[in-house]
Structures are given as structure tokens and as C-alpha cells.
Amino acid sequence: MGGNAFLLSVLYLLVGIGVEGARRVYPTLLLQRISLSLDSLPARALELVGLMQPLRDAYFSGLVSESVLRLVFGATTLVIIFLLAVVVGVFMGSLRSLALRRGSRR
């Protein structure tokens, strides 16, 4: 379970680094849209817990740099991926134990 979440996190990170690097060298509309798509997951999660507006205000007032914003988004994405891995792992483990219990009764 943890291995899959780690691999997914690394893949998401590598894609994000590649897109951001390419966007800075070749700023095209396609790369901007891909970058915004990658940012939408952590932005919506931060919005859900009420942290996006204070982060947005701090960014626009100059208290938070773009690199810090990227670190916050990256950390948020990692937390989301690991929470999803835990939820899926617990769900699948519960289904497996249920199936084993039903199978042992027969």
C-alpha cells in the first residue's frame, strides 16, 4: 500500500517538475493548462479545509513566494495521495477479511 502511494507521489512530482521546467523554457498555452490542471487538486483540497484563501492572500501580498507556494501544493498533493492509499488499503483489507471470514464459515 505504501509502496504504491510512494510511486504515485514520485510520478506526480516528476510530471510536475517536467511541466514547470518546460513551461518556464517554452511558455505555451498547453503547458499552462497542464500546470493549472496539476495545481487544481491541491488547490481544491486546501479550499476544502479553508486554507486556500489565506494562502492566496499571503501570495498576492508578497508574504509567500512562488517557490513556497509550490512547496505547499506539493506537500498537499503528497498528503492527498497517502490518505487515498490508506483509505483504499483499509477498504480492500476490510473486504478481504470479510471474504476470508465468509469462506472459513463454509
C-alpha positions in Angstrom: 0.0 0.0 0.0 2.7 2.5 1.0 4.9 1.5 -2.0 2.1 2.3 -4.5 1.5 5.7 -2.8 5.2 6.4 -2.9 5.5 5.6 -6.6 2.4 7.6 -7.4 3.8 10.6 -5.4 7.2 10.3 -7.2 5.4 10.1 -10.6 3.2 13.1 -9.8 6.3 15.1 -8.6 8.3 14.2 -11.7 5.5 15.2 -14.1 5.0 18.4 -12.1 8.8 19.3 -12.3 8.8 18.4 -16.0 5.8 20.6 -16.8 7.1 23.5 -14.7 10.5 23.3 -16.3 9.1 23.1 -19.8 6.6 25.9 -19.0 9.5 28.2 -18.0 11.6 27.4 -21.1 8.7 27.2 -23.6 5.7 29.0 -22.2 2.8 27.7 -24.3 -0.9 27.7 -23.7 -0.9 23.8 -23.5 1.8 23.8 -20.8 0.0 26.4 -18.8 -3.2 24.4 -18.9 -1.4 21.2 -17.8 0.2 23.2 -15.0 -3.2 24.5 -13.9 -4.6 21.0 -14.0 -1.8 19.7 -11.8 -2.4 22.6 -9.4 -6.2 22.1 -9.2 -6.0 19.0 -7.0 -4.1 20.6 -4.1 -5.9 23.9 -4.5 -9.3 22.3 -4.1 -8.1 20.3 -1.1 -6.8 23.5 0.5 -10.0 25.2 -0.3 -12.0 22.3 1.3 -10.1 22.8 4.6 -10.3 26.6 4.4 -6.6 27.3 3.9 -6.6 28.4 0.2 -7.9 31.9 0.8 -5.3 32.8 3.5 -2.6 31.3 1.2 -3.9 33.3 -1.7 -3.9 36.5 0.3 -0.4 35.9 1.5 0.8 35.2 -2.0 -0.7 38.3 -3.5 0.5 40.5 -0.7 4.1 39.2 -1.2 4.4 37.3 2.1 4.7 34.0 0.3 6.9 33.4 -2.7 6.0 31.2 -5.7 8.5 28.6 -4.6 6.9 28.4 -1.1 3.5 28.1 -2.8 4.8 25.2 -4.9 6.1 23.5 -1.8 2.8 23.9 -0.1 1.0 22.5 -3.2 3.4 19.6 -3.4 3.1 18.7 0.2 -0.7 18.9 0.0 -0.6 16.6 -3.0 1.6 14.1 -1.2 -0.8 14.1 1.8 -3.8 13.5 -0.5 -2.1 10.6 -2.3 -1.1 8.9 1.0 -4.6 9.5 2.5 -6.1 7.9 -0.6 -3.7 5.0 -0.3 -4.7 4.5 3.4 -8.4 4.7 2.6 -8.1 2.2 -0.3 -5.9 -0.1 1.7 -8.3 -0.2 4.7 -11.3 -0.7 2.4 -9.6 -3.5 0.5 -8.3 -5.1 3.7 -11.8 -5.0 5.1 -13.2 -6.7 2.0 -10.5 -9.3 2.2 -11.1 -10.1 5.8 -14.8 -10.3 5.2 -14.3 -12.7 2.3 -12.0 -14.8 4.4 -14.5 -14.9 7.3 -17.3 -15.9 5.0 -15.0 -18.5 3.3 -14.0 -20.1 6.7 -17.6 -20.5 7.8 -18.4 -22.8 4.8 
